[in-house]
């Protein structure tokens, strides 16, 4: 995590998310804005604010706006792993990911 000196109260955080073959995350939302960049494999993602689900391959990215819900986040393959780099811009000290109950 790095505090953004030109945006008081905000931090930039990068997290690598790895999915086993067939792996997935439950529905969740993030603090503020997230840019995801697929590092390897293919990731299926659907966000409440950005339209129907889509498969993103290595080298592609997608954005999750503040206040949106991540409805689908999963490895598009049942045989190969996948990973992505999630870059968050959020309030200092915010919980970056909150899973629905």
C-alpha positions in Angstrom: 0.0 0.0 0.0 1.2 3.5 -0.9 -0.5 6.7 0.2 -1.1 9.0 -2.8 0.6 12.3 -2.0 -1.5 14.2 -4.5 -4.8 12.8 -3.3 -5.0 13.1 0.5 -6.8 10.3 2.2 -6.4 7.8 -0.6 -4.0 4.9 -1.1 -2.9 2.7 -4.0 -2.7 -1.0 -3.3 -1.8 -3.9 -5.7 -2.9 -7.5 -5.0 -2.3 -10.7 -7.1 -5.3 -13.0 -7.2 -4.7 -16.6 -8.3 -7.5 -19.0 -9.3 -6.9 -22.8 -9.4 -8.5 -24.5 -12.4 -12.3 -24.1 -12.0 -11.7 -21.7 -9.1 -14.0 -18.8 -8.2 -14.8 -16.1 -5.7 -18.2 -15.5 -4.1 -20.1 -12.3 -4.8 -18.3 -9.3 -3.3 -17.7 -5.6 -3.6 -14.6 -3.4 -3.3 -13.7 -0.2 -1.6 -13.7 2.6 -4.2 -12.1 1.8 -7.7 -10.4 -1.3 -8.9 -8.5 -2.0 -12.2 -7.9 -5.7 -12.8 -5.2 -6.9 -15.3 -5.1 -10.6 -16.2 -1.6 -11.9 -15.8 -2.2 -15.5 -16.9 -5.0 -17.7 -18.2 -8.5 -16.4 -18.6 -10.8 -14.9 -16.0 -14.6 -14.6 -16.3 -15.9 -11.4 -14.7 -19.3 -9.8 -14.3 -19.9 -6.5 -12.5 -23.3 -5.0 -11.6 -22.2 -1.6 -13.2 -20.5 -2.7 -16.4 -22.9 -5.1 -18.1 -22.9 -8.8 -18.9 -20.1 -11.2 -17.9 -17.1 -11.4 -20.2 -13.9 -13.5 -20.4 -10.7 -11.6 -20.2 -7.5 -13.2 -21.3 -3.8 -12.6 -20.3 -2.9 -9.0 -21.2 -6.5 -7.7 -21.0 -8.0 -5.6 -18.2 -11.3 -4.5 -16.7 -12.5 -1.8 -14.4 -14.8 -2.0 -11.4 -16.4 1.4 -10.4 -17.0 2.4 -6.8 -20.2 1.0 -5.3 -20.6 -1.8 -7.8 -20.9 -5.5 -6.9 -18.7 -8.2 -8.4 -21.2 -10.8 -9.4 -18.9 -13.3 -11.1 -15.2 -13.7 -10.6 -13.8 -17.1 -11.8 -11.3 -19.0 -13.8 -12.7 -19.5 -17.2 -10.7 -22.8 -17.5 -11.3 -26.1 -15.6 -7.8 -27.3 -16.5 -5.4 -24.3 -16.3 -4.8 -21.8 -13.5 -5.4 -18.1 -13.9 -4.2 -15.0 -12.1 -4.8 -11.3 -12.2 -3.3 -8.1 -10.7 -6.0 -6.0 -8.9 -5.0 -2.4 -8.4 -7.1 -0.5 -5.8 -7.5 3.2 -5.3 -9.3 3.5 -1.9 -9.6 5.4 1.3 -6.6 5.0 3.6 -7.2 1.9 5.8 -10.4 0.7 3.9 -11.3 -2.9 3.7 -10.5 -3.6 0.1 -12.8 -6.6 -0.4 -16.1 -7.5 1.4 -17.8 -10.8 0.5 -21.6 -11.0 0.5 -23.2 -13.1 3.1 
